[in-house]
């Protein structure tokens, strides 16, 4: 947050998770001209178990070291933690981690959005956003030209949730009918199912890299055959829907060259 913000006011925190000697730090995000101080991240609603690999969030997602994330939160002086109701042991630990002349602590008190999990096989946020934009444009107005703007591998597997069902060539995927997965049932819905049909006409969406929550539930594991690939997803914005019954996600599994090797559709089961 900016230095002029009221320290009791919720603000948007953005940074990269760092861990050193059991302390969690909010490091400056990439391409920041004036590096920020690295205050301690005290994540309310998370576990703090001295795991050098990262933090397990309350919704079961894992926030790894090196992940770029945003969250609602704010800043407190380290010496005020006891006054704010924290146990003395917590306050002592936080104070021991505080850095800089001003011992301020960044706290997380809202939903964490993982922008880049740090395990995206070199896939940039810009590449992910451009790819998703091309997919949504193709879903809205399918054409051979629109399909060519998507970086498909020679063969692309299509699936539902954590299961892959069929393979299509890049050329075949220019035809919207090739996206249909002819399964009778999935999550209490009746098929066929198509990621293209689900995304067509969507207005409020969010893009993420890495694993993500299944609306209000923990993440769904990726299909085993593509679990090692980078995962890019486009989902209905959970802040713009009335209930999880309106939530859906299309996940793209991308290799080290940025080509799409698999696409899965998932949604909330009533």
FENHU-V279209 format. One record per backbone hydrogen bond with DSSP energy under -1.0 kcal/mol. NH is the residue of the N-H (numbers start at 1). CO is the residue of the C=O. Records with the same first field share a line. If there is no record, write none. Layout:
NH = CO ; CO
This chain:
5 = 2
9 = 6
11 = 73
13 = 71
15 = 69
16 = 27
17 = 67
18 = 25
20 = 23
23 = 20
25 = 18
26 = 39
27 = 16
41 = 24
42 = 106
44 = 42 ; 108
46 = 43
47 = 56
54 = 51
55 = 63
57 = 61
60 = 57
63 = 55
65 = 53
66 = 17
67 = 64
68 = 116
69 = 15
70 = 113
71 = 13
73 = 11
74 = 107
76 = 105
78 = 103
80 = 77
81 = 78
84 = 80
85 = 82
86 = 81
91 = 87
92 = 88
93 = 89
94 = 90
95 = 91
96 = 92
98 = 94
104 = 102
105 = 76
106 = 40
107 = 74
108 = 42
109 = 72
110 = 72
113 = 70
115 = 68
116 = 68
123 = 120
128 = 124
129 = 125
130 = 126
131 = 127
132 = 128
133 = 129
134 = 130
135 = 131
136 = 132
137 = 133
138 = 134
139 = 135
140 = 136
141 = 137
147 = 143
148 = 144
150 = 147
152 = 150
153 = 260
156 = 168
157 = 261
158 = 166
159 = 263
160 = 163
161 = 265
163 = 160
165 = 158
166 = 158
168 = 156
170 = 154
173 = 169
174 = 171
175 = 172
178 = 175
179 = 176
180 = 177
181 = 193
183 = 181
186 = 189
189 = 186
191 = 184
193 = 181
198 = 194
199 = 195
200 = 196
202 = 199
206 = 235
208 = 233
210 = 231
214 = 217
215 = 213
217 = 214
226 = 223
227 = 224
229 = 226
230 = 254
232 = 252
233 = 208
234 = 250
235 = 206
236 = 248
237 = 204
240 = 237
246 = 243
247 = 244
249 = 266
250 = 234
251 = 264
252 = 232
253 = 262
254 = 230
255 = 259
258 = 255
260 = 151
261 = 253
262 = 253
263 = 157
264 = 251
265 = 159
266 = 249
268 = 247
